[in-house]
């Protein structure tokens, strides 16, 4: 079994996050946090396609 894995990149700054996904990974409204730009974004993932659901506001 040859499972391909890829790093999820931040939709804001484009850097790698700490999350890896496989070809069969499905995520709905996943809160993705970027350690570099310190932003959190809700994403949907299916078959390596990453779609931004909405940008969340930082806590004040």
KEKE-3310 file (N, C-alpha, C; in steps of 0.2 Angstrom, whole numbers, plus 5000, padded with zeros to 4 digits):
npx = (5004:5004:5004:5001:5007:5004:5010:4999:4996:4996:4983:4984:4997:5005:5014:5021:5010:5008:5001:4998:4991:4982:4978:4965:4960:4948:4941:4930:4926:4938:4948:4962:4978:4991:5008:5017:5011:5002:4988:4971:4961:4946:4944:4940:4944:4947:4952:4965:4961:4960:4949:4944:4933:4929:4937:4943:4941:4954:4955:4951)
npy = (4994:5010:5025:5042:5056:5073:5089:5101:5117:5134:5144:5158:5163:5153:5145:5129:5119:5110:5099:5084:5077:5063:5055:5049:5057:5066:5081:5092:5108:5111:5117:5125:5130:5141:5140:5150:5163:5164:5163:5157:5147:5141:5126:5115:5099:5087:5074:5080:5093:5109:5119:5135:5139:5149:5164:5165:5176:5183:5180:5193)
npz = (5000:4995:5002:4999:5007:5012:5017:5025:5019:5025:5022:5022:5024:5017:5022:5028:5039:5055:5051:5043:5028:5020:5005:5007:5017:5025:5030:5039:5042:5049:5061:5057:5063:5061:5064:5061:5056:5066:5064:5064:5054:5047:5038:5024:5019:5006:4997:4994:4991:4997:5005:5010:5023:5032:5038:5055:5068:5078:5096:5107)
capx = (5000:5008:5000:5005:5005:5007:5009:4994:4999:4992:4980:4985:5004:5008:5019:5018:5008:5010:4996:4999:4985:4983:4973:4959:4958:4942:4940:4925:4926:4944:4952:4969:4982:4997:5012:5021:5007:4998:4981:4967:4957:4942:4945:4937:4949:4944:4957:4970:4959:4959:4944:4943:4926:4929:4942:4940:4944:4958:4952:4953)
capy = (5000:5016:5031:5048:5061:5080:5094:5106:5124:5139:5148:5165:5164:5149:5140:5122:5119:5104:5094:5081:5073:5058:5055:5048:5062:5071:5086:5097:5114:5110:5124:5125:5135:5142:5143:5156:5169:5164:5164:5151:5147:5135:5123:5108:5095:5081:5072:5085:5099:5113:5125:5139:5139:5156:5166:5166:5182:5182:5182:5200)
capz = (5000:4994:5004:4998:5012:5010:5022:5024:5019:5028:5016:5023:5022:5012:5025:5030:5046:5058:5049:5036:5026:5015:4999:5009:5022:5024:5036:5038:5047:5053:5063:5055:5066:5058:5070:5059:5056:5072:5062:5063:5048:5046:5031:5022:5015:5003:4991:4994:4989:5003:5004:5016:5025:5034:5043:5061:5071:5084:5102:5110)
cpx = (5004:5003:5004:5002:5008:5005:5003:4997:4994:4989:4981:4993:5008:5013:5016:5016:5010:5005:4998:4992:4987:4978:4966:4956:4953:4941:4934:4925:4932:4947:4959:4973:4988:5002:5016:5017:5002:4990:4978:4962:4953:4943:4941:4942:4945:4949:4962:4968:4957:4954:4943:4936:4925:4935:4940:4944:4948:4954:4955:4956)
cpy = (5006:5022:5037:5053:5068:5084:5099:5113:5129:5143:5156:5167:5159:5144:5134:5123:5112:5098:5091:5077:5068:5059:5053:5052:5066:5075:5091:5102:5113:5116:5123:5131:5135:5144:5149:5162:5169:5165:5157:5152:5140:5132:5117:5105:5089:5080:5078:5092:5103:5119:5129:5140:5147:5157:5167:5172:5180:5184:5189:5199)
cpz = (5000:4996:5003:5004:5010:5016:5020:5024:5022:5022:5016:5021:5018:5015:5027:5038:5049:5056:5043:5034:5020:5010:5001:5015:5020:5031:5034:5044:5052:5055:5063:5058:5063:5063:5068:5059:5062:5070:5062:5058:5048:5039:5030:5018:5012:4997:4989:4992:4996:5001:5010:5017:5027:5038:5049:5064:5077:5090:5105:5117)
residu = (UNK:UNK:UNK:UNK:UNK:UNK:UNK:UNK:UNK:UNK:UNK:UNK:UNK:UNK:UNK:UNK:UNK:UNK:UNK:UNK:UNK:UNK:UNK:UNK:UNK:UNK:UNK:UNK:UNK:UNK:UNK:UNK:UNK:UNK:UNK:UNK:UNK:UNK:UNK:UNK:UNK:UNK:UNK:UNK:UNK:UNK:UNK:UNK:UNK:UNK:UNK:UNK:UNK:UNK:UNK:UNK:UNK:UNK:UNK:UNK)
# end
